[in-house]
């Protein structure tokens, strides 16, 4: 369990440390953005592999009981998470690394009207849904760590984007929200399904079906009966 805790600390802490301006900026200036990104990505991939291997080797230490009805939580949450993930990967996403807010037109197309951090919320919702239905110490470390990286990480991204481009971030924030659906419910944004793109909705549904069918063999779900 100690090995898993260290791996999660390396993965989560490494993301926050290396992406923080006091660390990232001088390194990127010294070696260049492409080299820094390659270095950063390599370290995080190594930490991720270490974390997964440690999770699979960790002892099963139950922390809470999981009622049968709770198993429905991932089935309810994951279609929404898949839509956010697909939308973040197939459209303009100014909150992702090395991207910026459009200087003209709609600053928040597609799923960005749901949340300006669609990928982070997709990962965070996935982690929280599977944390609930596992209920053991190793799952708490793994899924809890990933949720901490994803969801509070959105606040760190907002701060960095605001510092880098105050005007562009203000345009984006005026039409979006961090918390999913908040801007829509407040009337600051309007969304039609066609704005997302029907093909993205179909692709997200297909991804969800694939994940459900692959569930027994999924690496992260081996502790879910």
C-alpha positions as CSV (number, residue, x, y, z in Angstrom):
1,X,0.0,0.0,0.0
2,X,2.9,2.3,0.7
3,X,4.2,1.8,-2.9
4,X,0.8,2.8,-4.2
5,X,0.6,5.9,-2.0
6,X,4.0,7.0,-3.3
7,X,3.0,6.3,-6.9
8,X,-0.2,8.4,-6.5
9,X,1.8,11.2,-4.9
10,X,4.3,11.1,-7.8
11,X,1.5,11.2,-10.4
12,X,-0.7,13.8,-8.8
13,X,2.0,15.9,-7.1
14,X,4.1,15.7,-10.2
15,X,1.3,17.3,-12.3
16,X,0.8,20.1,-9.9
17,X,4.5,20.7,-9.3
18,X,5.7,20.6,-12.9
19,X,2.8,22.7,-14.2
20,X,3.1,25.4,-11.6
21,X,4.5,28.7,-13.0
22,X,7.5,28.9,-10.7
23,X,8.7,25.5,-11.9
24,X,7.4,25.3,-15.4
25,X,8.3,28.8,-16.7
26,X,12.1,28.7,-16.0
27,X,12.4,25.1,-17.3
28,X,10.4,25.8,-20.5
29,X,12.6,28.9,-21.1
30,X,15.7,27.0,-20.6
31,X,15.0,23.9,-22.7
32,X,12.1,25.2,-24.9
33,X,8.4,24.4,-24.8
34,X,8.5,21.2,-27.0
35,X,11.4,19.7,-24.9
36,X,9.7,20.6,-21.6
37,X,6.4,19.1,-22.8
38,X,8.2,15.9,-23.8
39,X,10.0,15.7,-20.5
40,X,6.8,16.4,-18.5
41,X,4.8,13.8,-20.5
42,X,7.4,11.1,-20.1
43,X,7.6,11.6,-16.4
44,X,3.8,11.5,-16.0
45,X,3.5,8.4,-18.2
46,X,6.1,6.6,-16.0
47,X,4.3,7.7,-12.8
48,X,1.0,6.5,-14.3
49,X,2.4,3.1,-15.1
50,X,3.9,2.9,-11.6
51,X,0.5,3.8,-10.1
52,X,-1.5,1.2,-12.1
53,X,1.0,-1.6,-11.3
54,X,1.0,-0.7,-7.6
55,X,-2.8,-0.6,-7.6
56,X,-3.1,-4.1,-9.1
57,X,-0.6,-5.4,-6.6
58,X,-2.1,-3.7,-3.5
59,X,-3.9,-5.8,-0.9
60,X,-7.7,-5.6,-0.7
61,X,-8.6,-3.6,2.5
62,X,-12.3,-2.9,2.6
63,X,-13.3,0.5,4.0
64,X,-17.1,0.7,3.4
65,X,-19.8,-1.5,2.1
66,X,-21.2,-1.0,-1.3
67,X,-25.0,-1.6,-1.7
68,X,-26.1,-3.3,-5.0
69,X,-28.0,-0.2,-6.1
70,X,-24.7,1.8,-6.0
71,X,-23.4,-0.2,-8.9
72,X,-25.8,1.9,-11.1
73,X,-23.8,5.1,-10.4
74,X,-21.1,4.5,-13.0
75,X,-23.8,3.5,-15.5
76,X,-25.6,6.8,-14.9
77,X,-22.5,9.0,-14.8
78,X,-20.3,7.5,-17.5
79,X,-22.4,8.5,-20.6
80,X,-22.1,12.1,-19.5
81,X,-18.4,11.7,-18.9
82,X,-17.9,10.1,-22.3
83,X,-19.7,13.0,-24.0
84,X,-17.4,15.5,-22.2
85,X,-14.3,13.5,-23.1
86,X,-15.2,13.1,-26.8
87,X,-16.1,16.8,-27.0
88,X,-12.8,17.8,-25.4
89,X,-10.8,15.7,-27.8
90,X,-12.6,16.6,-31.0
91,X,-13.2,20.3,-30.7
92,X,-11.5,23.5,-29.8
93,X,-10.6,23.4,-26.1
94,X,-8.8,26.6,-24.9
95,X,-8.3,25.2,-21.4
96,X,-6.1,22.3,-22.6
97,X,-2.3,22.6,-22.8
98,X,-0.8,24.8,-25.6
99,X,-4.3,26.1,-26.7
100,X,-5.8,29.5,-26.4
101,X,-9.1,31.3,-26.5
102,X,-10.3,32.2,-30.0
103,X,-9.8,35.8,-30.8
104,X,-13.1,36.0,-32.8
105,X,-16.4,34.1,-33.0
106,X,-17.8,31.9,-30.2
107,X,-15.2,31.5,-27.4
108,X,-17.0,28.4,-26.1
109,X,-18.2,26.1,-28.8
110,X,-19.9,22.7,-28.2
111,X,-19.4,21.0,-24.9
112,X,-17.5,24.1,-23.5
113,X,-20.9,25.5,-22.8
114,X,-21.5,22.6,-20.4
115,X,-18.1,23.2,-18.7
116,X,-14.9,25.0,-19.8
117,X,-13.0,22.0,-18.5
118,X,-14.7,19.0,-20.3
119,X,-11.7,16.7,-20.1
120,X,-10.9,17.3,-16.5
121,X,-14.6,16.9,-15.5
122,X,-14.8,13.7,-17.6
123,X,-11.8,12.2,-15.7
124,X,-13.1,13.5,-12.3
125,X,-16.6,12.1,-12.7
126,X,-15.1,8.8,-13.9
127,X,-12.9,8.7,-10.8
128,X,-15.6,9.6,-8.3
129,X,-18.1,7.2,-9.8
130,X,-15.7,4.3,-9.5
131,X,-14.4,5.3,-6.1
132,X,-17.9,5.0,-4.7
133,X,-18.5,1.5,-6.0
134,X,-15.1,0.0,-5.0
135,X,-14.9,0.9,-1.3
136,X,-11.4,-0.3,-0.5
137,X,-8.2,1.5,0.5
138,X,-6.3,1.0,-2.8
139,X,-9.3,2.4,-4.7
140,X,-9.5,5.3,-2.4
141,X,-5.8,6.2,-3.1
142,X,-6.1,5.6,-6.8
143,X,-9.5,7.1,-7.7
144,X,-9.3,9.7,-5.0
145,X,-5.9,10.9,-6.2
146,X,-7.1,11.2,-9.8
147,X,-10.2,13.1,-8.7
148,X,-8.0,15.5,-6.7
149,X,-5.8,16.0,-9.8
150,X,-8.8,16.5,-12.1
151,X,-11.3,18.7,-10.2
152,X,-9.2,21.1,-8.1
153,X,-6.9,21.1,-11.1
154,X,-9.5,23.0,-13.0
155,X,-9.0,25.9,-10.5
156,X,-5.3,25.9,-11.2
157,X,-5.9,25.9,-14.9
158,X,-8.3,28.9,-14.6
159,X,-5.7,30.8,-12.6
160,X,-3.0,30.2,-15.2
161,X,-5.2,31.1,-18.1
162,X,-6.3,34.3,-16.4
163,X,-2.7,35.3,-15.7
164,X,-1.6,34.5,-19.3
165,X,-4.5,36.1,-21.2
166,X,-6.9,38.1,-18.9
167,X,-9.0,39.4,-21.7
168,X,-9.4,36.1,-23.5
169,X,-10.2,34.3,-20.2
170,X,-12.8,36.9,-19.4
171,X,-14.5,36.3,-22.7
172,X,-14.4,32.5,-22.1
173,X,-15.6,32.8,-18.5
174,X,-18.5,35.0,-19.4
175,X,-20.0,32.2,-21.5
176,X,-18.9,29.2,-19.5
177,X,-18.7,27.8,-16.0
178,X,-16.2,25.5,-14.3
179,X,-19.0,23.4,-12.7
180,X,-20.9,21.5,-15.4
181,X,-24.2,23.1,-16.4
182,X,-23.9,26.1,-14.1
183,X,-23.6,28.7,-16.9
184,X,-26.5,27.1,-18.7
185,X,-28.7,27.2,-15.6
186,X,-27.7,30.8,-14.9
187,X,-28.7,31.8,-18.5
188,X,-25.2,32.9,-19.5
189,X,-25.0,30.3,-22.2
190,X,-27.4,28.4,-24.5
191,X,-26.8,25.0,-25.9
192,X,-28.6,22.9,-28.5
193,X,-27.7,19.3,-29.2
194,X,-26.7,20.3,-32.7
195,X,-24.1,22.7,-31.3
196,X,-22.3,19.6,-29.9
197,X,-22.6,17.7,-33.1
198,X,-24.7,14.6,-33.5
199,X,-21.7,12.6,-34.5
200,X,-20.0,13.4,-31.2
201,X,-23.1,12.3,-29.3
202,X,-23.1,9.0,-31.3
203,X,-19.4,8.5,-30.7
204,X,-19.7,9.1,-27.0
205,X,-22.6,6.6,-26.8
206,X,-20.5,4.1,-28.7
207,X,-17.5,4.7,-26.3
208,X,-19.8,4.2,-23.3
209,X,-21.1,0.9,-24.8
210,X,-17.5,-0.3,-25.4
211,X,-16.5,0.5,-21.8
212,X,-19.5,-1.3,-20.4
213,X,-18.8,-4.4,-22.5
214,X,-15.1,-4.3,-21.7
215,X,-15.8,-3.7,-18.0
216,X,-14.8,-7.1,-16.6
217,X,-11.3,-6.7,-18.2
218,X,-10.8,-3.0,-17.5
219,X,-7.6,-2.4,-15.6
220,X,-9.1,0.1,-13.1
221,X,-12.3,-1.9,-12.4
222,X,-10.8,-5.2,-11.4
223,X,-12.0,-4.6,-7.8
224,X,-15.6,-4.1,-8.9
225,X,-17.6,-7.3,-8.8
